[in-house]
Amino acid sequence: MDYKELHRWDVSATEAIQIQNSLRSEVRIEKLTKEVKYIAGADISFEKFSNIVYAGFVVIKVKTLKVVASSSVITEAKFPYIPGLFSFRELPPLLEAWKKLEVEPDVVILDGQGIAHPRRFGIASHMGLLIDRPTIGCAKSILVGKYHDLAPTAGSTAPLKDKGEQVGVALRTKNKVNPVFVSVGHLIDLEDAIKVVMSTVLNYRIPAPTREAHLMVNWLRTQSSSGKLVDDDE
């Protein structure tokens, strides 16, 4: 699978922030224009005290929610661990895995943020611009914003707001479980992002594509090393 070369990756933290600020205006929030048949999930696994990274994609078919393709890489992260700049640490390995993917997804869900980010340009938005496909951020925790009054039933949402602006939603995917936090990445709107996430929820609160990707990269890590897992949550 191809992707765009929009900038260099060997940059300082200051330069990375400048890149985020320059690219965020290119994010497009719009309705999906075609049927979603295949959804990819992406995830990363790190060893503690190491820059070795296990990155990968899993593609599921929407009608069956079965895995139809996957790709992965084991490589080294070059950028340091800096909150708000995780895409510069995680996207180079993910793009290596993206090049190996053989089934083209209609939407990609990333375990991180889209516009629910201090500069409105999290990893899902960054990835969306690079691959020119609809992307969604579906995170397990909040990077920015607050929410209130989320009902306990599956499918309930509450606006996630930061500085008076809605940047996403808290979404209850299963009854009485902790919510996930969904935000637009690129080429999708929030309503469609919620629908896509809910369409892939099975027995767990995490959507099937990112859960399967999470299991795959963790398996790769355990096969390669006995290091303890560290989760980077954008």
C-alpha positions in Angstrom: 0.0 0.0 0.0 1.3 3.4 -0.9 1.5 6.6 1.2 2.5 10.2 0.8 5.9 11.6 1.8 4.7 14.9 3.4 7.8 15.7 5.6 11.0 14.4 7.1 10.9 12.2 10.1 14.3 13.0 11.5 13.2 16.2 13.2 13.4 17.8 16.7 10.4 18.1 19.0 10.1 21.8 18.0 10.1 20.9 14.3 7.6 18.2 14.9 5.2 20.7 16.6 5.7 23.0 13.6 4.8 20.2 11.2 1.6 19.4 13.2 0.6 23.1 13.1 1.3 23.3 9.4 -0.6 20.1 8.4 -3.7 20.3 10.7 -5.5 22.7 8.3 -5.4 19.9 5.7 -7.6 17.6 7.8 -11.0 17.2 6.2 -14.1 16.3 8.2 -16.7 14.9 5.9 -19.3 12.1 5.4 -18.1 8.8 4.1 -18.8 8.5 0.4 -18.7 4.8 -0.2 -19.7 1.6 1.5 -17.3 0.3 4.2 -16.5 -3.3 3.5 -13.1 -3.6 5.1 -11.8 -1.9 8.2 -8.2 -1.9 9.4 -7.0 -1.6 13.0 -3.4 -0.4 13.8 -1.5 -0.8 17.0 2.1 -0.7 18.4 3.8 -2.6 21.1 7.0 -1.5 22.9 9.4 -3.3 25.2 10.1 -1.5 28.4 13.3 0.5 28.4 13.8 -0.2 24.7 13.2 1.5 21.4 12.4 -1.8 19.7 8.8 -1.6 18.4 6.3 -4.1 17.0 3.9 -2.5 14.7 1.1 -3.8 12.6 -2.3 -3.7 10.9 -5.2 -6.2 10.9 -8.0 -5.9 8.3 -11.4 -7.3 9.1 -14.3 -7.8 6.7 -17.3 -5.9 8.0 -20.0 -8.5 7.1 -18.3 -11.3 9.0 -16.0 -9.4 11.4 -13.3 -12.0 10.5 -9.7 -11.2 9.9 -8.8 -11.2 6.2 -5.3 -9.7 6.2 -2.5 -8.5 8.4 0.9 -7.1 8.2 3.6 -6.3 10.8 7.2 -5.2 11.3 9.8 -5.3 14.0 12.0 -2.2 13.9 13.4 0.6 16.0 11.7 3.8 17.0 13.8 6.8 16.3 11.8 9.6 17.9 11.7 10.0 21.7 8.6 9.4 23.9 7.0 12.8 24.1 3.2 13.2 24.9 1.4 14.9 22.0 4.1 13.9 19.5 3.5 10.1 19.5 2.8 10.0 15.8 6.5 10.9 15.1 7.5 7.9 17.2 4.9 5.4 16.0 4.0 6.3 12.4 7.3 5.4 10.8 7.0 1.8 12.0 3.3 1.7 11.1 4.0 3.0 7.6 6.5 0.2 7.1 3.7 -2.3 8.0 1.3 -0.4 5.8 3.5 -0.9 2.8 3.2 -4.7 3.3 -0.6 -4.8 3.7 -2.3 -6.7 0.8 -6.0 -5.9 1.4 -7.0 -2.3 1.0 -9.1 -1.0 3.9 -11.9 1.5 3.4 -11.4 2.9 6.9 -8.5 2.7 9.4 -9.0 2.8 13.2 -5.9 3.8 15.3 -5.4 3.2 19.0 -4.9 6.9 19.7 -6.4 10.3 19.0 -7.5 12.2 15.9 -8.4 15.8 16.4 -8.8 15.3 20.2 -5.3 16.6 20.6 -3.7 19.8 21.9 -3.0 20.9 18.3 -6.0 19.0 16.8 -3.6 16.7 15.0 -3.2 13.4 16.7 -1.8 10.1 15.2 -5.1 9.3 13.4 -5.2 12.6 11.6 -1.5 12.4 10.8 -2.0 8.9 9.4 -5.0 9.9 7.4 -3.1 12.6 5.5 -0.3 10.2 4.8 -2.4 7.4 3.4 -5.2 9.5 2.0 -8.0 7.4 3.5 -10.6 7.8 6.2 -9.1 7.4 9.7 -10.6 7.3 13.2 -8.9 7.8 16.6 -10.3 5.4 19.2 -8.4 5.8 22.4 -8.6 4.1 25.8 -7.9 7.4 27.6 -8.2 11.1 27.2 -5.4 13.3 26.0 -7.4 16.6 26.1 -10.9 17.5 27.0 -13.6 16.6 29.5 -17.0 14.9 29.2 -20.1 14.6 31.5 -23.3 12.7 31.8 -22.5 9.5 29.9 -25.4 7.0 30.2 -24.5 3.4 31.2 -26.0 1.7 28.1 -24.0 0.6 25.0 -24.1 3.1 22.2 -24.4 6.1 24.6 -22.2 9.1 23.9 -21.2 12.3 25.6 -19.4 15.2 23.9 -15.7 15.4 24.6 -14.9 19.1 24.8 -11.6 21.0 25.0 -11.6 24.8 25.5 -15.3 25.0 24.5 -14.8 23.0 21.3 -16.1 19.5 20.7 -13.2 17.3 19.7 -14.8 13.9 20.0 -17.0 11.8 22.1 -16.9 9.4 25.0 -18.5 6.3 23.7 -19.9 3.5 25.8 -19.4 0.4 23.6 -20.7 -2.1 26.1 -23.2 -1.8 28.9 -21.7 -0.4 32.1 -18.1 -0.6 30.9 -15.5 2.2 30.7 -15.9 4.3 27.5 -13.5 4.7 24.7 -12.8 8.1 23.2 -13.6 8.5 19.5 -12.4 11.4 17.4 -12.2 12.2 13.7 -8.9 11.5 12.0 -9.4 12.5 8.4 -12.0 12.1 5.6 -14.8 11.1 8.0 -17.2 12.9 10.3 -17.9 12.1 13.9 -21.3 10.5 13.3 -19.8 8.1 10.8 -16.8 7.5 13.0 -19.1 6.4 15.9 -21.0 4.1 13.5 -17.9 2.5 12.2 -16.6 1.8 15.7 -19.9 0.4 17.0 -20.2 -1.8 13.9 -17.0 -3.7 15.0 -17.7 -4.1 18.7 -17.9 -7.8 19.7 -17.2 -9.1 23.2 -14.9 -6.4 24.3 -15.2 -2.6 24.6 -12.4 -2.1 22.1 -13.4 -2.4 18.4 -12.4 -5.7 16.8 -9.8 -4.3 14.3 -7.7 -2.5 17.0 -8.1 -5.4 19.4 -6.9 -7.9 16.9 -4.0 -5.6 16.0 -3.2 -5.2 19.7 -3.2 -9.0 20.1 -1.0 -9.5 17.1 1.7 -7.0 18.0 1.8 -8.2 21.6 2.2 -11.8 20.3 5.1 -10.7 18.1 6.7 -9.0 21.1 6.4 -12.0 23.4 7.8 -14.3 20.6 10.8 -12.0 20.2 11.5 -11.0 23.8 10.5 -11.4 27.4 10.4 -7.6 27.9 7.5 -6.1 29.7 4.8 -4.3 27.5 4.6 -0.5 27.5 1.4 1.0 26.0 1.7 4.4 24.3 -1.8 5.9 24.3 -1.7 9.1 22.2 
